[in-house]
Amino acid sequence: MKVLFSVAAMLLFCVALQAQPATAPTSKSKLEIVGGETYDWGKTKPPTDGHLEATIKMKNAGTGPMKLIEVKPGCGCTKTDPDKFEVDPNDVSTMGVKLNISPAQSGNITKSITVRWMDLAAFNAREAFHKNGTAVPADMDTTEKTTFLFLKADIVRALSMTPSIYFSFQGLEVGQTSNTTVTIHNNSDQDVTLSDWATDNGLVVNQHDKVTIKAGGKLDVVGTVVPTQKGQYSALMSCKTTHPEHAKLEIRAYGFVKESASPVFQQPK
Protein backbone atom coordinates (compact mmCIF):
# COMPACT_ATOMS: atom_id res chain seq x y z
CA MET A 1 0.00 0.00 0.00
CA LYS A 2 2.84 2.38 0.89
CA VAL A 3 4.47 1.68 -2.49
CA LEU A 4 1.27 2.48 -4.34
CA PHE A 5 0.89 5.72 -2.35
CA SER A 6 4.47 6.78 -3.17
CA VAL A 7 3.97 6.09 -6.87
CA ALA A 8 0.74 8.06 -6.89
CA ALA A 9 2.44 10.97 -5.13
CA MET A 10 5.26 11.00 -7.68
CA LEU A 11 2.78 11.01 -10.54
CA LEU A 12 0.87 13.92 -9.02
CA PHE A 13 4.15 15.83 -8.53
CA CYS A 14 5.14 15.30 -12.19
CA VAL A 15 1.72 16.39 -13.41
CA ALA A 16 1.97 19.52 -11.27
CA LEU A 17 5.36 20.38 -12.74
CA GLN A 18 4.08 19.97 -16.28
CA ALA A 19 1.07 22.16 -15.50
CA GLN A 20 3.24 25.05 -14.38
CA PRO A 21 3.76 27.70 -17.10
CA ALA A 22 7.24 27.93 -18.59
CA THR A 23 9.29 30.87 -17.33
CA ALA A 24 9.68 33.50 -20.06
CA PRO A 25 13.29 34.25 -21.05
CA THR A 26 14.60 37.47 -19.50
CA SER A 27 17.06 39.91 -20.94
CA LYS A 28 20.45 40.10 -19.23
CA SER A 29 21.43 43.48 -20.69
CA LYS A 30 19.66 46.77 -20.04
CA LEU A 31 20.05 50.06 -21.90
CA GLU A 32 20.13 53.18 -19.77
CA ILE A 33 20.59 56.70 -21.16
CA VAL A 34 22.89 58.48 -18.72
CA GLY A 35 21.10 61.59 -17.46
CA GLY A 36 17.66 60.44 -18.67
CA GLU A 37 15.93 59.80 -21.98
CA THR A 38 15.37 63.53 -22.66
CA TYR A 39 18.23 65.92 -23.38
CA ASP A 40 16.97 69.49 -22.93
CA TRP A 41 19.04 72.56 -23.86
CA GLY A 42 16.33 74.72 -22.26
CA LYS A 43 15.98 78.33 -23.39
CA THR A 44 18.81 79.15 -25.76
CA LYS A 45 19.73 81.60 -28.48
CA PRO A 46 19.77 80.31 -32.07
CA PRO A 47 23.17 78.74 -32.82
CA THR A 48 25.33 80.60 -35.32
CA ASP A 49 26.35 77.36 -37.06
CA GLY A 50 22.77 76.14 -37.50
CA HIS A 51 22.66 73.33 -34.91
CA LEU A 52 22.93 72.50 -31.22
CA GLU A 53 25.32 69.75 -30.14
CA ALA A 54 25.38 67.30 -27.24
CA THR A 55 27.19 64.14 -26.16
CA ILE A 56 24.98 61.19 -25.21
CA LYS A 57 26.21 58.24 -23.13
CA MET A 58 24.36 54.91 -23.37
CA LYS A 59 25.10 52.61 -20.43
CA ASN A 60 24.60 48.89 -20.13
CA ALA A 61 23.00 48.66 -16.69
CA GLY A 62 22.42 44.90 -16.97
CA THR A 63 24.44 41.82 -16.12
CA GLY A 64 25.25 40.61 -19.64
CA PRO A 65 26.82 42.18 -22.76
CA MET A 66 24.54 44.36 -24.91
CA LYS A 67 24.34 44.81 -28.68
CA LEU A 68 23.33 48.18 -30.15
CA ILE A 69 21.61 47.16 -33.38
CA GLU A 70 20.67 50.56 -34.79
CA VAL A 71 20.69 54.22 -33.76
CA LYS A 72 18.30 56.09 -36.07
CA PRO A 73 17.77 59.87 -35.91
CA GLY A 74 14.37 61.37 -36.67
CA CYS A 75 13.75 64.28 -39.01
CA GLY A 76 15.59 67.41 -37.94
CA CYS A 77 18.43 65.80 -36.01
CA THR A 78 21.65 64.04 -36.89
CA LYS A 79 24.01 61.83 -34.94
CA THR A 80 27.48 60.40 -35.14
CA ASP A 81 27.84 56.65 -34.84
CA PRO A 82 28.35 55.37 -31.27
CA ASP A 83 32.00 54.66 -30.42
CA LYS A 84 31.01 51.04 -29.71
CA PHE A 85 28.08 48.82 -30.66
CA GLU A 86 28.91 46.03 -28.20
CA VAL A 87 28.73 47.21 -24.59
CA ASP A 88 29.80 45.21 -21.52
CA PRO A 89 27.92 45.51 -18.21
CA ASN A 90 28.48 48.91 -16.50
CA ASP A 91 30.29 50.18 -19.60
CA VAL A 92 29.04 53.04 -21.82
CA SER A 93 28.82 53.78 -25.54
CA THR A 94 29.19 57.46 -26.46
CA MET A 95 27.80 59.33 -29.45
CA GLY A 96 27.48 62.95 -30.54
CA VAL A 97 24.11 64.33 -31.61
CA LYS A 98 23.05 67.52 -33.39
CA LEU A 99 19.69 69.27 -33.36
CA ASN A 100 19.32 71.24 -36.59
CA ILE A 101 17.83 74.73 -36.27
CA SER A 102 16.52 76.47 -39.40
CA PRO A 103 17.29 80.19 -39.90
CA ALA A 104 13.83 81.38 -38.79
CA GLN A 105 12.90 78.59 -36.37
CA SER A 106 11.94 79.63 -32.84
CA GLY A 107 10.03 78.37 -29.81
CA ASN A 108 9.86 74.83 -28.46
CA ILE A 109 11.41 72.09 -30.60
CA THR A 110 11.34 68.33 -29.88
CA LYS A 111 13.00 65.64 -31.99
CA SER A 112 13.72 61.98 -31.32
CA ILE A 113 16.37 59.32 -31.90
CA THR A 114 15.40 55.63 -31.91
CA VAL A 115 17.81 53.09 -30.40
CA ARG A 116 17.31 49.36 -31.07
CA TRP A 117 19.20 46.92 -28.83
CA MET A 118 19.24 43.38 -27.38
CA ASP A 119 21.44 40.88 -25.55
CA LEU A 120 24.70 40.33 -27.43
CA ALA A 121 24.55 36.54 -26.95
CA ALA A 122 21.00 36.46 -28.30
CA PHE A 123 21.99 38.63 -31.26
CA ASN A 124 24.86 36.26 -32.13
CA ALA A 125 22.59 33.22 -31.73
CA ARG A 126 20.00 34.77 -34.01
CA GLU A 127 22.65 35.56 -36.63
CA ALA A 128 23.93 31.96 -36.44
CA PHE A 129 20.40 30.65 -36.93
CA HIS A 130 19.89 32.81 -40.03
CA LYS A 131 23.25 31.79 -41.52
CA ASN A 132 23.42 28.05 -40.85
CA GLY A 133 20.25 27.06 -39.01
CA THR A 134 21.87 26.60 -35.59
CA ALA A 135 19.13 26.23 -32.99
CA VAL A 136 18.62 29.11 -30.60
CA PRO A 137 18.56 28.06 -26.89
CA ALA A 138 15.00 28.06 -25.53
CA ASP A 139 15.95 30.12 -22.48
CA MET A 140 17.47 32.94 -24.55
CA ASP A 141 15.61 36.25 -24.98
CA THR A 142 15.88 37.09 -28.70
CA THR A 143 13.47 40.03 -28.73
CA GLU A 144 14.74 43.43 -29.84
CA LYS A 145 14.14 46.32 -27.47
CA THR A 146 13.50 49.94 -28.48
CA THR A 147 14.45 53.04 -26.51
CA PHE A 148 13.61 56.60 -27.57
CA LEU A 149 15.93 59.51 -26.88
CA PHE A 150 14.28 62.94 -27.06
CA LEU A 151 16.11 66.17 -27.89
CA LYS A 152 14.41 69.41 -26.77
CA ALA A 153 15.20 73.09 -26.98
CA ASP A 154 13.39 76.40 -26.62
CA ILE A 155 14.88 78.69 -29.27
CA VAL A 156 14.57 82.33 -28.23
CA ARG A 157 15.14 84.78 -31.08
CA ALA A 158 15.32 88.53 -30.70
CA LEU A 159 12.86 88.81 -33.59
CA SER A 160 10.22 86.20 -34.33
CA MET A 161 7.20 85.98 -36.64
CA THR A 162 3.63 84.79 -36.18
CA PRO A 163 1.38 83.10 -37.22
CA SER A 164 4.06 81.80 -39.58
CA ILE A 165 7.60 82.62 -40.64
CA TYR A 166 6.36 83.38 -44.17
CA PHE A 167 3.45 85.07 -45.97
CA SER A 168 0.90 82.34 -46.65
CA PHE A 169 -1.50 83.45 -49.40
CA GLN A 170 -4.71 81.44 -49.61
CA GLY A 171 -7.19 81.30 -52.49
CA LEU A 172 -5.08 83.24 -54.99
CA GLU A 173 -6.77 83.97 -58.33
CA VAL A 174 -5.44 85.66 -61.45
CA GLY A 175 -6.15 89.40 -61.36
CA GLN A 176 -7.64 89.33 -57.86
CA THR A 177 -6.07 91.19 -54.90
CA SER A 178 -5.06 89.02 -51.95
CA ASN A 179 -3.72 90.04 -48.54
CA THR A 180 -2.05 88.23 -45.65
CA THR A 181 -0.31 89.40 -42.49
CA VAL A 182 2.86 88.43 -40.66
CA THR A 183 3.47 89.93 -37.21
CA ILE A 184 7.07 90.65 -36.23
CA HIS A 185 7.70 90.40 -32.47
CA ASN A 186 10.59 92.10 -30.72
CA ASN A 187 11.50 89.65 -27.93
CA SER A 188 14.63 91.53 -26.91
CA ASP A 189 15.12 94.13 -24.21
CA GLN A 190 16.02 96.89 -26.68
CA ASP A 191 14.21 98.88 -29.35
CA VAL A 192 14.81 97.62 -32.89
CA THR A 193 14.55 99.75 -36.03
CA LEU A 194 13.64 98.23 -39.41
CA SER A 195 14.53 99.97 -42.68
CA ASP A 196 15.41 99.48 -46.37
CA TRP A 197 12.31 97.46 -47.19
CA ALA A 198 12.46 95.53 -50.47
CA THR A 199 10.19 93.03 -52.26
CA ASP A 200 10.09 91.15 -55.56
CA ASN A 201 7.70 89.32 -57.92
CA GLY A 202 4.79 91.72 -57.43
CA LEU A 203 4.69 91.48 -53.63
CA VAL A 204 3.79 94.78 -51.91
CA VAL A 205 3.96 95.42 -48.15
CA ASN A 206 2.49 98.20 -46.02
CA GLN A 207 5.90 99.24 -44.64
CA HIS A 208 8.21 101.57 -46.61
CA ASP A 209 10.05 103.85 -44.19
CA LYS A 210 12.05 103.34 -41.03
CA VAL A 211 9.93 101.95 -38.24
CA THR A 212 10.91 101.14 -34.65
CA ILE A 213 9.54 98.21 -32.68
CA LYS A 214 9.75 98.88 -28.96
CA ALA A 215 11.27 96.25 -26.67
CA GLY A 216 8.56 93.61 -26.17
CA GLY A 217 6.46 95.18 -28.94
CA LYS A 218 5.26 93.98 -32.32
CA LEU A 219 4.65 95.17 -35.88
CA ASP A 220 2.07 93.93 -38.38
CA VAL A 221 3.41 93.61 -41.92
CA VAL A 222 0.63 93.19 -44.47
CA GLY A 223 1.59 91.57 -47.77
CA THR A 224 -0.48 92.20 -50.90
CA VAL A 225 -0.28 90.59 -54.31
CA VAL A 226 -2.31 90.64 -57.53
CA PRO A 227 -1.28 87.49 -59.44
CA THR A 228 -0.88 87.73 -63.21
CA GLN A 229 -0.67 84.03 -64.02
CA LYS A 230 -1.83 80.75 -62.55
CA GLY A 231 0.43 78.20 -60.87
CA GLN A 232 2.83 78.32 -57.94
CA TYR A 233 3.60 81.77 -56.56
CA SER A 234 6.60 82.79 -54.47
CA ALA A 235 8.21 86.08 -53.53
CA LEU A 236 10.58 87.58 -50.99
CA MET A 237 10.45 90.55 -48.64
CA SER A 238 13.59 91.79 -46.89
CA CYS A 239 14.63 94.62 -44.61
CA LYS A 240 17.56 95.68 -42.47
CA THR A 241 17.40 95.81 -38.68
CA THR A 242 19.50 97.42 -35.95
CA HIS A 243 19.65 94.26 -33.84
CA PRO A 244 23.09 92.57 -33.99
CA GLU A 245 21.56 89.08 -34.25
CA HIS A 246 19.36 90.07 -37.21
CA ALA A 247 21.28 92.39 -39.50
CA LYS A 248 18.86 91.39 -42.25
CA LEU A 249 15.36 90.01 -41.95
CA GLU A 250 13.77 88.00 -44.77
CA ILE A 251 10.17 86.81 -45.06
CA ARG A 252 9.22 84.64 -48.01
CA ALA A 253 5.76 84.45 -49.61
CA TYR A 254 4.03 81.36 -51.00
CA GLY A 255 0.71 80.50 -52.57
CA PHE A 256 -1.02 78.74 -55.45
CA VAL A 257 -2.81 80.82 -58.09
CA LYS A 258 -5.98 79.52 -59.73
CA GLU A 259 -7.68 80.80 -62.84
CA SER A 260 -10.07 83.60 -61.94
CA ALA A 261 -13.79 82.80 -61.90
CA SER A 262 -14.42 86.18 -63.49
CA PRO A 263 -14.27 86.12 -67.32
CA VAL A 264 -12.54 89.52 -67.21
CA PHE A 265 -9.37 88.01 -65.79
CA GLN A 266 -9.34 84.63 -67.52
CA GLN A 267 -6.25 83.96 -69.58
CA PRO A 268 -6.55 82.86 -73.19
CA LYS A 269 -5.95 79.14 -73.72
C-alpha positions, 0 to 999 in steps of 0.5 A: 500500500505504501508503495502504491501511495508513493507512486501516486504521489510522484505522478501527481508531482510530475503532473503539477510540474508539467502544468506550471507555465514555462518561465519567459526568457529574460534579458540580461542586458539593459540600456540606460541613457545616462542623465535620462531619456530627454536631453533638454538645452532649455531656453537658448539663443539660435546657434550661429552654425545652425545646430545645437550639439550634445554628447549622449552616453548609453550605459549597459545597466544589466548583467550581460553584454549588450548589442546596439543594433541601430541608432536612427535619428528622426527628421531634424536631427543628426548623430554620429555613430556610437564609439562602440556597438557592443557594450559590456555591463556597466560600460558606456557607448558614447555618441554625438548628436546635433539638433538642426535649427533652421534660420527662422525657427523659434520656440519649443522644438522636440525631436527623437532618436530611436535606439534598437538593442538586445542581448549580445549573446541572443543577437549572435545566436539569431545571426547563427540561426539565419546563416546556418540554421543553428538552434537558438537556446529556448531560455534565450531572450531574442526580442529586440528592445526599443528606446527613444531619446528625445532632444528638446530646446526652446529657441529664443530669437530677438525677432520672431514671426507669427502666425508663420515665418512666411506670408501664406497666401490662400485662395489666390486667383489671377487678377484678384487682390489678396492680402495676408499678415505676418506679425514681427515680435521684438522679444529683446530688451532693446528697441529695434529699427527696421529699414530698407524694405524691399520686395520682388515678384509683385509682392507689396507690403504696407511698410516703406520707411524706417519703423521702430519696434519697442522692446517687447512690442510687435509690428504687423506687416501686411503683404499684398499681391495681384497674381498675373498668371496661374500656378505656384507663386513665391516672392521675398520681402527683406529689410535691415534691422538694428539688432546685432543678431538680425542684421537682415530680416527675410520673409518669403511668400508662397501660394497657389494661383488659380484661374479667376472665376471672373471672365474679365481676368481669364487667360486665353488658352 
